[in-house]
Amino acid sequence: MSNGKIPKQHISRGGFPETQSLKPEALSPSNLPVRLSIITQYYPPDYAATGQLIEELAVNLGSLGLPVQIFTGQPGYAFRKQTAPPIERSERLLVKRSRTARIWPQRIRGKAVNGLLFCLRSGLHLIKTGSRGDILLLTTAPPFLPILGYLANLCFDLPYVCLLYDLYPDVAVELNVVPAQNLLVRFWNFLNSCVWKNAKRIIVLSPSMKERVVAKCPEVTNKISVIHNWADPGWIVPIAKQDNWFAQEFNLVDTFTVLYSGNMGRCHDMETILEAASLLENEPIQFVFIGNGAKRQTCINKISTLGLSNCRFLPYQSKQNLPYSLTACDLSLVSISAGMEGLVVPSKFYAALAAGRPIAVISEQHSYLRQLMTEANCGAAFNNGDASGLAKFIRCLATSPQLQTRMGQAGRQYLESNFTPEIIAQQYSKILQEAVKEPMEPLSSPSFKWLRRYNSSHFVKNKSGGVVKVSKHHQD
């Protein structure tokens, strides 16, 4: 429909959007599409990359015939608007937004409190709603959100899949926020073990993250699937700088431009980049940083201290500007701090591939990004701290437009063959379909024996698609 809305009579089966009109003989439970519920704290119009990826995934899963309902919060990551519509409907997608807390949003403790409040609201949503769907997909935004999947499984026999963006509490330990032997860390690891063991599937974003999870909980090895992030090559298209309004507006056309776009967080190696900028200070090369994060102000302060004139900072760009900001450069940068490999995965790498620009990766030797860079032949990788090597590569590219073009085209072709939304959505769909078809496993945690007794009465769907409680002797 022209307004992007669908009438209420097209919202069925507990609030999920219908995908199509089915013939009566096609309405058996085995032929109905899997109804997916996704819970994630961030979602557009928020700037968080995780939310934007979830939106693209939901849309593409809908195009495959899966009705999708999303429960999320109001913009609270880096967005200037105060509110977004509490309910949005499209042909195959229903988005529900709760209130979002903004307590000290730039501080770790504030983010933890805000995340906890979102988890509580999500829990209430699962309790009150009758539209939980056939399976639940929970992200690690916030990090402890997958615990809700475990509780929903215990209370409603609802199967769930964990999508691990970051690995906590390991990130906090590596950043020295808490010591490894802290009681909270040990309890969190115990909860992770319970959550992972009872999940139908666990999706991680890199092979190194899978290795980390297996090392912590070997019992879930066969449940883990590696599905990479992605970027849409039909939306992010290479644009020559002289034809790019963003490059023109910020005077990036006539100077070789090195771009870092995205979160400048504690997990990203900004120090090596700034040192390379210092080495190139007297050359016709400029560095542009777009985004925000815990290290942004530290970087600005260091540049001021060093007196560098070749660095520029811009705020996060709205989604409609990304195809222009990401292509307003001659080289894209991606970095992971030492010790963070397998704990975080930079989604900006895939968008950089789509932009058709060479890429320089700063990471440890064993990073999965290095294998991707080798396969794509789209740039070069450098060790953390190797500012001189990075500066040398930048000089080489600045004097070789042909090399820039060749590497940029190779990276884009690699993305189109491996990491488009359509390719990745097929992988998610396959896992979700398999997870729904598998029989439920008995609960493994001895700490919840009382819930096993509660689950002697469990919930099943009635003929109208609702949920009813059935005692064990009635099942027999």
N, C-alpha and C positions, 0 to 999 in steps of 0.2 A: 504494500500500500504506500501511497505517496508520502504519508507522514511518518513512516517507519514503525507505526504502532500496529497491534493486532487486537481485534475485539475480544472481549472476555470469553465468548463461546469458543474461541480457538486456544484458550489456555485450559488444559485438561490434565487429568491424572495428577492431582495434588498441586496444581499451579504450574506445571511444566508446559512450555509451548509445544503445540503439535508440530510435527515436521511435515506431514502430508496427510491427505485423505486416504485411508486404507480400506480395502474391500473387506466385507464381513469375514470371509474365510481367512483373511490375513491377520485377524486380530487375536490369534492365540498368543499366550505369553511368550512362547519361544520366538515369535516373529516380531514382537514389539521392539522398538529400538531401546537400547540401554539409556536410562535416564540418569544423567550425571549431575551431582551437586559438587560445586567447588567452593571452598572457603579460603579466602586470602585477604590479608589486611589492606593491600594496595591494589588499586584498579583505576584506570583512566576515569576522569581527567587528571589523576595524580601523575607525577613525573616518574615515579619509581619504575625502573626497567622491568622488575618482576611483574608488576601489574600490567604493563603494556604487553608483555609476552603472554600473560594469562588471557588477556582480551583476544589476541590473535589466535591463540590455541582454541578458545571457546568458539570463536566464529568458524574456524576451520573444522572443528569437530561437528558443529551444527551442519555444515555443508555436507558432512558424511552421513547425516541422518540421526545424530545423537542430540536429543533435547538437553540443553544445559541450563542449570540455574546456578547463579553466583551469589554468595553472601559476602559482602565486603564492607569497608568503612567509608566514611566521607574523606575527601582529600586531606591528607595530613603529612605527606612526605616532603614535598617542596613546592606546593601549589599555592598560588596567591588567592584563589577563590575560596570562600568559606564553605560553600555547600555545593552538592550536586544532587540531581533528582533522587529521591529515596527509592523509587522504583522505575526501571526502564525495561521496556519490552521490545524485542525485534522478532523476526520470523521464527528463529530457533533458540533464542536467548532471552533469559529473564534475569535481571540484575536487581538485587535488593541491597540497600545500603543502610547501615546503622550509624548512629552517632560515632564520632571519633574524638578521643581525648588528645589534647595537645599540651601535655605537661612536659616542660623542658625538652622540646622535640629534638634539640641538637646534642643532648647529653645522653650518655649510655643509660643512666638510671631512669631518665625520663622516657626513653624509648622502651625500656623494660616495663615500666608502669603502663604506658599507653598500650603496649602489646598485650599485657595481662588483662586490661580492661576490655580490649577487643575480643580476647578469648572468652571472657565471661559472657559478653553479649552473643558471641557465636554459640556458646553452650545453651543459652536461653533460647536462641533461634532454633536449635535442633530439638529442644524439648517441646517448644510450643508448636512448631510447624508440623503439618502432616505431609509435607512435600519433600521428604529427605532424598527421594530418588532411589535408584537401585544400587548405587555405589557412590562413595564420597572420595573426593580428591582434596587432600590438604597439603598446602605448601608450608615451608618453614618461614613464612612471613606473617606473624612473628615466629621466632624459633621454636617456641613450645606449643604451637598450634596443633601439631600431629597428636598430642595427648588427647585432644577432643575426639579424634577418630577412634582411639582405643576405647574411650568411654562410650561413644555411640555404638560401637560394636558390642560392648558388654551389655548395654541397656536395651538396644533395639535390634541386635543381630545384623547391624548394617555393615557390610564390608567396606573397607577403605584402602586407599592407595596413598602412600607418602611420596611427595615430590620434594626432594631435598635440594634447596638452593644453596644453603650454607650448612656447615656441620658444627652444631653447638652441642655441648659447651666448649668444644675444642678451640673454636675461634677465640673465645674469651680467655682461655688458658694461654694460648699462643701470644695474645696481645698483653699478657700479664695483668689482665683485669682481675682475675682470681687465680689462686694457686691450684695446681693440679690435684692436690690432696684435700682441697676444701670440701666440707660436708655437702654443700650445695652441688658441687661438680659431681661427686660420687652419686648423689641421689638422682641428678639429671641423667647420668649415664645409665643408672638402673631403669629409669622411666623409658629412656630411648630403647633399651633392650626389650622391655615389655611391648612398646609400641611397634617396633620393627618385627618382632616375632609373630605378632598377631595381625600384621598388615597382610593384605592379599599380595601386594607388590610394593616394591620400593624403587622409585625412579631417581637416579642420580645423573648429574650433568657432565661427568667426565670419568674416564677410567681410573684416574688417581683418586677421585672421591669414592669410587667403588672399593678400591683397595683399603681406604681408611675405614669404611664401614665394616668390611669383612674382618679387618684386624680387630675391631672392637666387638663384633658379634658374628662369629663364623657361622652360626646356625642359619643366618638369613642369606647365605651366599646365592642360593638358587632362586631367591625372590628378587634379586637386584637386576635391574635393566639400566643400561647406559643410553640415555637419549639426549643428544646435544641440544643446545639452544639453537636459534635460527634467526633469519632476517628475510624480509620479503623483497626479492629483487625486482618485483613489479612496482613497488612503492619507493624504494631507495634506488635510484637510477643514477649512473655517473653523469655529472653535469660539468662541462668545462667551466673553469673559474670565470672566464670573461663573460659567460652567459648566466652566471649564478648571481642572483640579486643579493644573497647573503654575503658573498665574497666582495661584491662591489660596495655594499653598505659599510663594511668594516675594513675596507682597504686591504684586502687579502689577495688581490688579483696579480699584482706585479712582483710580489716577493714570495720566495719559497716558504711555504707555511707548514709547520708541524703541528698537528692537532691532537690534543687529549680531550676527549668528550665523555662525560659521565661522572660517576661518583669519585671524588678524591678522598677516599676513606682510609681508615687505619690499615686496611688490608692491601692497599695499593702502594707500589714503590714510586713515590713522587720525587724522592731524593736523587735518584739516578738521573731522572729527567731534568731536574733543575741544574745538576752539575754539568750535564751536556749543554744546556742552554748557556751556562757560564762560559764554557769552552768555545762556544760559537758566537759570543757576544759582539764581536767586531766583524762579523760576516753578514751578508745579505740574506739572513735566515731569521724567521720569527716563529715564536711558539705561542699558540693560542690554547687556553684552557677554558672549556665550557662545562659548567656544572657546579656542584657544591660538595660538601662533605667535611669530615672532621679535620682534614689536613689542608683545606683550602686557605684558611687564614694564615696558617703556618707557612704555606708556600708564598703567599703575598708578602708576609713579613720578611722572609729570607731574600726574596727578590729585591725588596726595598733595601735591605742591609747590604746586599752585594752590589746595588746600584745598577741592576740589569735593565736595559731599555728594550730588549727584544722579546719580552713576555707580556701577554695580555690575558686578562680574565674576563669572561662573560658569564652571565647567569644561565641556568637551565633554559633550554628552548622548548616551546610548546611542540607537541607531536607533529603538527602540520609543517613546522619549520625544519624538522630533522633531515628530510631529503636534501635540503640546501645547506644546512650547517655541516653535515657529515661529508659533503663533497666540496666544501670551500677550502680544501687543503691539498697538499701534495704528498703528505705522509701522515698515517694515523698511528698513534701509540696505544699499546695495551700493556699493563703491568700488573704483576702480583708480587707482593712483598715476600722476602725470604721467610720460609717456615709456613706459608699459607697455602702451598700447593695441596690440592685435594680437599681443602676446607672451604674455599670460595671459587667461583667460576665467573670470569668477566664476560657478561653478555655483549659488551661493546665490540668484541672481536668479530662477531658474525655481521653486525651492522657495518663494520669497517670493510669486510669482504664485499658486501653488497655495493658499497660506495665506489668500488673500482679503483681504490688507491693502494699503494704499497703499505705494508704494515711492519712496524718494528715492535717486537715483543720483548719485555724485560721480565725474566723469570729464572727460576732455578733450572739446573740442567735436566732434571727428570720431569719437567712439566709436560703435560699432555699437549699444551699449545705448540711445543716444538715439533711434535710429530705432525700436527695439522699444518704447520708452516712448511715443513719439508714436503708434505704431500701436495700442498697448494702451490709451492714455489712462488710465494707472493711477497717475500720480504726477507727479514733477517731476525734472529733472536740473540739476546745478550744476557749475560749473567747480571744478577743484582750487583750494582756498584760499578759496572763496566761503562762508565760515562764516556770514556775516550773511544771505545769501540762504537758506541751509539753515535757519537759526534762524527766519527770517520764515515760511517754509513750514510749519515745525513748529507755530508759534503759530497759523497759519491753520487747520491740521487740528485742533488741540486744541480749537478753539472751533466746529467744524463737523462733528458726527457724520454728517450727511447726506453731506457730501463724502467722508468716510472710507469710508462704505458704498458710494457710487457708484464710487469709484476701485478699491476692493478687489474688487468684483464684476466690473468691467471687466477687471481684470488676470487674474482667474481664468478668465473666458470666453475671453480671448485664449490662455491656456495650453491650455485644452481643445480649441481649434480648431487649434493649431499644434504643441504641444510635449508631447504625452503619450507614455508609453513605447511604446504601440502604433504611433503615427504614426512615431516615430523608428526603431523596430525595422524597420518596413517599408523605410525608407530605407537602413538598414545592410544588410538582407537583399538588396536589389536590387543594391547595389554589390558585395557579396561574391559573389553568383551571377554577375554579369558578369565579375568578376575571375577566377574559376575557369575560365570558358568561353573567355576570350581566350587565344590562343597565346602562349607565352613569347617574349620579345624577347631578342636576343643581348645578352650582357653588354657594358656600355659603358665600363667603367673599364679603361684601359690598364695600371693597376697590378696587375691580376689575370690577366694573360695565362697565367700558369702554371696557374691554375685552369681556364681554358678547355681546356687540354690534358687536365687531369684529368677534365673533364666530357665528353671524348670517350667516356667510359664514364659513363652516367648511370643514374638509378634510376627504375624503373617499378613499378606495382602488379601483383602476380600475381593469379590467380583467387580466391585466398582473402582478398584485401585486404591482403596483406603487401607489403613493399618488397624488390625484388631489383635487383642491379646488372646492367646490360646494356651490352655494348660496342657501339661505333658500327657495326662491320661486321655484328653480329648484328641490329641494327635494320634494316639494309638488306636 
